[in-house]
Amino acid sequence: MTESIRTIGVLTSGGDAPGMNAAIRAVVRTALAKGLNVMGIRRGYHGLLREEIIELNGKDVADTIQRGGTILQTARSQQMRTEEGQRKAAGILKKYGIDGLVVIGGDGSFAGAQKLSDYGINVIGVPGTIDLDIACTEYTIGFDTAANTAMEAIDKIRDTSTSHERCSIVEVMGRDAGYLALWCGIANGAERILLPEQHGYDEQAMIDDIVENRKCGKKHYIIINAEGVGDSINMAKRIEEATGLETRATILGHLQRGGSPTVKDRVYASIMGAKAVELLIEGKTNRVVGYQHGEYIDFDINDALKMHKEIPEYQLEIAKML
Ligand code: F6P
């Protein structure tokens, strides 16, 4: 064990994601099993800057693996984007004797962790976001649950859409990334998937296709629209006007972020959380945990933040073909 690591801190930051509790639980229980102390930092960096730091023991994480959200709460911190905030946060961690910090969140949270590493804090990032938009990993905690939640909601919308012979636009989350939209598009057999990565779409071609489909007797037309494309409400108005078909827009919103995590999210989160602690114990710091080609791996945090990720062309082709 690295001499310097005695106490590990853990926080969740940015948008919550189902499975974050499983990751916290794994961090706490792995650290305790290895004889370390664990401190929980509430409300992400926002709470860290306010010294909202509590000791965590095994019991504190009991009965949490099945719960959505994050028992530590989360927040987005503007102050942590400033040099002053970053220096202050590092000082607080040192004051509490936290010599290794596990940050569960997305790219923005990792950027904060990277800054802390510049001030000598040992950090490990664990990817937690429903957006699946972290480049160094094929998997992010929360994506599977969110995709399943959205898929079930879209199935229901399809029922009513078919009954009323309507066109339906369903907007799913994902910020600037289209992974949730693409996966739901494939899983729900949507007629159209609009993704921000495709930089615009041909609305007239889509309208022509809606009309054509109706002529062929299709009773619904489901468009999965990524949040990064947006404008679903106006899009529905334009489609209704152009086609004469009743069109409804549903923005699924934050319901996609809640709910009990799926088995996949629970297990990946447990392994990633445990791995984060193992890395600190091995003396590997300033790393981000990832999952690639069937293996759990880790990257230097600076390299991880420089990586780019594209939606696989093949998945786009499949979505179109089906
Ligand atoms: O990053 C997760 C996410 O849910 C995005 O999909 C979405 O754009 C954003 O967070 C919404 O953030 P907030 O909860 O602050 O409205």
Boltz pocket constraint, residues with backbone or C-beta under 6 A from the ligand:
constraints:
  - pocket:
      binder: B
      contacts: [[A, 15], [A, 16], [A, 106], [A, 129], [A, 130], [A, 131], [A, 173], [A, 174], [A, 175], [A, 176], [A, 227], [A, 257]]
      max_distance: 6.0
